[in-house]
Amino acid sequence: MPISNPKVAGHAFLAALYRDGYFPDHLVDKGRGILLALCARIEAEGPADLAALYRLTRAATEEFNALEAEFEAAGSEIETVAREEITGDFGFVARAYGFADADAEELVAVREW
């Protein structure tokens, strides 16, 4: 499903990770895919409130949790720079879909990174 939100469609997800050679591009691509899939789910499901949004972001965060093992196997990890970039993009997504009051830490509350 193509993304219809113009803010999201034009956003460079995980840009800082792509610029840093420590993070393998093929894994950053997977992370970008997780975020785009989250956007597609938000557009398809239209969460009515923060609780519904947090359910969707929890599922996406769990996907990032699983991706951590692949980063480690590639000699990288989801460390401070990556955590901030990923969390920042979760916040961007929330704002882009009208959830300006979303708490950044709650968006990724189940993170293991």
C-alpha positions in Angstrom: 0.0 0.0 0.0 1.5 3.3 -1.0 1.7 6.0 1.7 -0.8 8.8 1.1 0.5 11.2 3.8 2.7 13.7 1.9 4.8 14.5 5.0 5.6 10.8 5.4 6.1 10.1 1.7 8.8 12.8 1.6 10.5 12.0 4.9 14.0 10.5 4.9 13.6 7.8 7.6 16.7 6.9 9.5 18.8 9.4 7.6 21.6 9.6 10.3 22.0 5.8 10.2 22.4 5.8 6.4 25.1 8.4 6.7 27.1 6.4 9.3 29.0 3.4 8.0 28.7 1.7 11.3 25.2 0.8 10.4 24.9 -1.7 7.5 22.6 -0.2 4.8 20.7 -3.4 4.2 19.7 -3.5 7.9 18.8 0.2 7.9 16.7 -0.6 4.9 14.8 -3.2 7.0 14.3 -0.6 9.8 13.0 1.9 7.2 10.7 -0.8 6.0 9.4 -1.3 9.6 8.6 2.4 9.9 6.9 2.5 6.5 4.8 -0.5 7.3 3.8 1.2 10.6 2.7 4.2 8.5 0.7 1.9 6.2 -1.0 0.3 9.2 -1.9 3.7 10.6 -3.4 4.8 7.3 -5.3 1.5 7.0 -6.5 1.2 10.5 -6.9 4.9 11.4 -6.2 4.6 15.2 -8.8 6.8 17.0 -6.7 7.6 20.1 -3.2 7.3 21.6 -3.9 3.9 23.1 -4.7 2.5 19.6 -1.6 4.3 18.2 0.6 2.8 21.0 -0.6 -0.7 20.1 0.6 -0.2 16.6 3.9 1.3 17.6 4.5 -1.5 20.1 4.2 -4.0 17.3 6.7 -2.0 15.2 9.1 -1.7 18.2 9.0 -5.5 18.6 10.1 -5.8 15.0 13.1 -3.5 15.8 13.8 -5.7 18.8 14.1 -8.7 16.5 16.3 -6.7 14.1 18.8 -6.0 16.9 20.2 -9.5 16.5 20.9 -8.9 12.8 22.7 -5.7 13.6 24.9 -7.6 16.2 25.6 -10.4 13.7 26.8 -7.7 11.3 29.2 -6.2 13.9 26.9 -3.3 14.7 24.2 -2.6 17.2 21.2 -0.3 17.9 23.1 2.0 20.3 22.7 5.6 21.3 22.7 7.2 17.9 20.4 4.6 16.5 18.1 4.7 19.5 17.7 8.4 19.2 17.2 8.3 15.4 14.6 5.5 15.6 12.7 7.0 18.5 12.8 10.4 16.7 11.2 8.8 13.6 8.5 7.1 15.7 7.8 10.6 17.0 7.7 12.1 13.5 5.2 9.4 12.4 3.0 10.1 15.4 3.0 13.9 14.7 2.5 13.3 10.9 -0.7 11.4 11.6 -2.1 14.0 14.1 -0.9 12.6 17.4 1.2 15.6 18.6 0.6 14.6 22.2 2.2 11.1 21.8 4.9 10.5 24.3 8.2 9.5 22.6 9.1 7.0 25.2 5.7 5.4 25.2 5.9 5.0 21.4 8.8 2.6 21.9 8.1 1.5 25.4 8.8 -2.2 24.7 12.2 -1.6 23.1 15.1 -3.8 24.1 17.7 -1.5 22.6 
